[in-house]
C-alpha cells in the first residue's frame, strides 16, 4: 500500500531527478527506486559492519591459535 507524502527538494536536485527519470518514470517512482536501493545498501553495510566486528573480536584468539600451530610445526629450539 502506498502513502501520499510531500517532500521539498532543491531546484537543482529536481532538475537532475527529472533528467534521470525521463519520460519513462514519474518523480515518485524514481525517488522510491533510489530510496529502496539506498536502504538495501544501508542494510548490507550494517551486516558487513556486524561481521567485521565479530571478526575483530575473534582476531586475538585466532592469532594465538595460528601462532600455536606455527610453533608446533617449527619449534623455536630447532631454529638457528
Backbone as CSV, one residue per row, in Angstrom:
resi,resn,N_x,N_y,N_z,CA_x,CA_y,CA_z,C_x,C_y,C_z
1,UNK,0.840,-1.167,0.000,0.000,0.000,0.000,0.891,1.237,0.000
2,UNK,0.573,2.164,-0.805,1.344,3.400,-0.905,0.680,4.487,-0.073
3,UNK,1.524,5.375,0.441,1.030,6.512,1.209,1.498,7.787,0.530
4,UNK,0.649,8.744,0.470,0.986,10.014,-0.163,1.758,10.859,0.845
5,UNK,2.820,11.499,0.359,3.631,12.365,1.210,4.102,13.559,0.392
6,UNK,4.659,14.503,1.068,5.175,15.687,0.393,6.604,15.913,0.845
7,UNK,7.496,16.191,-0.093,8.882,16.496,0.238,9.286,17.777,-0.482
8,UNK,10.298,18.411,0.055,10.817,19.627,-0.563,12.228,19.342,-1.041
9,UNK,12.493,19.619,-2.311,13.804,19.377,-2.905,14.361,20.661,-3.497
10,UNK,15.663,20.739,-3.528,16.315,21.858,-4.195,15.995,21.808,-5.684
11,UNK,15.951,22.963,-6.305,15.630,23.048,-7.729,16.633,22.228,-8.549
12,UNK,17.930,22.320,-8.219,18.933,21.586,-8.995,18.756,20.071,-8.857
13,UNK,18.365,19.603,-7.671,18.108,18.171,-7.487,16.887,17.760,-8.296
14,UNK,15.881,18.578,-8.299,14.665,18.293,-9.051,14.951,18.208,-10.551
15,UNK,15.773,19.115,-11.043,16.148,19.094,-12.464,16.882,17.795,-12.786
16,UNK,17.819,17.403,-11.928,18.563,16.160,-12.157,17.641,14.943,-12.068
17,UNK,16.703,14.985,-11.122,15.739,13.900,-10.975,14.895,13.760,-12.232
18,UNK,14.396,14.864,-12.742,13.590,14.829,-13.960,14.402,14.304,-15.143
19,UNK,15.659,14.712,-15.218,16.526,14.256,-16.291,16.752,12.745,-16.186
20,UNK,16.991,12.278,-14.964,17.239,10.855,-14.741,15.988,10.021,-15.001
21,UNK,14.857,10.501,-14.537,13.598,9.764,-14.712,13.153,9.761,-16.168
22,UNK,13.410,10.849,-16.853,12.984,10.956,-18.250,11.475,10.812,-18.366
23,UNK,11.039,10.308,-19.487,9.594,10.125,-19.689,9.154,8.731,-19.255
24,UNK,10.119,7.899,-18.887,9.817,6.514,-18.539,9.278,6.371,-17.114
25,UNK,9.755,7.191,-16.188,9.372,7.081,-14.780,8.820,8.403,-14.263
26,UNK,7.933,8.305,-13.289,7.465,9.511,-12.616,8.498,9.884,-11.556
27,UNK,8.420,11.099,-11.051,9.317,11.517,-9.970,9.160,10.578,-8.778
28,UNK,7.933,10.275,-8.438,7.671,9.409,-7.287,8.316,8.037,-7.470
29,UNK,8.147,7.467,-8.656,8.723,6.149,-8.919,10.249,6.200,-8.842
30,UNK,10.828,7.256,-9.364,12.285,7.396,-9.353,12.801,7.560,-7.927
31,UNK,12.144,8.396,-7.151,12.558,8.606,-5.759,12.419,7.304,-4.976
32,UNK,11.323,6.589,-5.195,11.124,5.319,-4.490,12.214,4.316,-4.859
33,UNK,12.558,4.228,-6.135,13.596,3.303,-6.584,14.945,3.649,-5.938
34,UNK,15.294,4.920,-5.947,16.564,5.359,-5.369,16.593,5.089,-3.865
35,UNK,15.499,5.370,-3.180,15.435,5.124,-1.738,15.509,3.637,-1.413
36,UNK,14.855,2.812,-2.207,14.943,1.362,-1.984,16.391,0.885,-2.120
37,UNK,17.077,1.347,-3.159,18.481,0.958,-3.347,19.335,1.444,-2.177
38,UNK,19.095,2.669,-1.724,19.829,3.230,-0.592,19.590,2.404,0.673
39,UNK,18.333,2.060,0.926,18.008,1.290,2.119,18.619,-0.109,2.075
40,UNK,18.631,-0.738,0.893,19.284,-2.041,0.743,20.774,-1.927,1.036
41,UNK,21.399,-0.887,0.510,22.825,-0.683,0.729,23.120,-0.457,2.208
42,UNK,22.274,0.311,2.876,22.447,0.538,4.324,22.351,-0.770,5.090
43,UNK,21.402,-1.629,4.701,21.243,-2.923,5.363,22.479,-3.791,5.130
44,UNK,22.988,-3.795,3.890,24.212,-4.564,3.593,25.393,-4.031,4.384
45,UNK,25.507,-2.709,4.483,26.607,-2.102,5.229,26.523,-2.448,6.710
46,UNK,25.308,-2.492,7.251,25.134,-2.853,8.662,25.560,-4.295,8.904
47,UNK,25.214,-5.182,7.988,25.612,-6.590,8.105,27.125,-6.711,8.011
48,UNK,27.736,-6.002,7.063,29.193,-6.042,6.906,29.883,-5.501,8.156
49,UNK,29.361,-4.436,8.724,29.947,-3.866,9.942,29.829,-4.847,11.101
50,UNK,28.686,-5.504,11.215,28.497,-6.504,12.271,29.468,-7.663,12.089
51,UNK,29.629,-8.138,10.842,30.553,-9.225,10.570,31.989,-8.824,10.888
52,UNK,32.375,-7.622,10.514,33.718,-7.138,10.794,33.953,-7.039,12.298
53,UNK,32.943,-6.598,13.025,33.051,-6.517,14.477,33.279,-7.904,15.074
54,UNK,32.565,-8.896,14.568,32.738,-10.272,15.051,34.130,-10.801,14.718
55,UNK,34.600,-10.522,13.519,35.940,-10.961,13.113,36.994,-10.316,14.001
56,UNK,36.873,-9.013,14.206,37.842,-8.313,15.048,37.802,-8.811,16.481
57,UNK,36.631,-9.153,16.980,36.509,-9.656,18.347,37.215,-11.000,18.496
58,UNK,37.228,-11.787,17.441,37.861,-13.107,17.485,39.310,-13.076,17.028
59,UNK,39.800,-11.937,16.581,41.134,-11.862,15.977,42.233,-12.285,16.935
60,UNK,42.200,-11.826,18.166,43.252,-12.187,19.119,43.308,-13.692,19.346
61,UNK,42.142,-14.293,19.520,42.097,-15.743,19.731,42.595,-16.493,18.503
62,UNK,42.177,-16.061,17.329,42.615,-16.716,16.093,44.116,-16.541,15.875
63,UNK,44.648,-15.371,16.206,46.077,-15.129,16.076,46.849,-16.047,17.019
64,UNK,46.379,-16.177,18.252,47.036,-17.064,19.223,47.022,-18.504,18.729
65,UNK,45.899,-18.932,18.170,45.814,-20.296,17.641,46.780,-20.495,16.477
66,UNK,46.880,-19.504,15.601,47.793,-19.606,14.453,49.242,-19.663,14.920
67,UNK,49.588,-18.824,15.886,50.959,-18.842,16.414,51.261,-20.169,17.090
68,UNK,50.302,-20.719,17.802,50.477,-22.015,18.440,50.710,-23.098,17.388
69,UNK,49.930,-23.055,16.303,50.102,-24.045,15.231,51.460,-23.899,14.575
70,UNK,51.907,-22.653,14.376,53.238,-22.446,13.780,54.333,-22.926,14.716
71,UNK,54.157,-22.697,15.995,55.139,-23.156,16.983,55.231,-24.672,16.984
72,UNK,54.116,-25.319,16.845,54.072,-26.778,16.804,54.813,-27.301,15.569
73,UNK,54.647,-26.588,14.439,55.264,-27.020,13.188,56.752,-26.724,13.163
74,UNK,57.168,-25.647,13.780,58.583,-25.248,13.760,58.946,-24.682,15.127
75,UNK,59.251,-25.535,16.103,59.587,-25.055,17.441,60.802,-24.139,17.423
76,UNK,60.860,-23.208,18.393,61.977,-22.245,18.488,63.330,-22.929,18.640
77,UNK,63.401,-24.049,19.354,64.682,-24.693,19.606,65.292,-25.316,18.357
78,UNK,64.527,-25.479,17.281,65.058,-26.014,16.031,65.631,-24.924,15.128
79,UNK,65.415,-23.667,15.487,65.889,-22.565,14.637,67.305,-22.182,15.022
80,UNK,68.048,-21.693,14.030,69.431,-21.243,14.292,69.504,-19.764,14.450
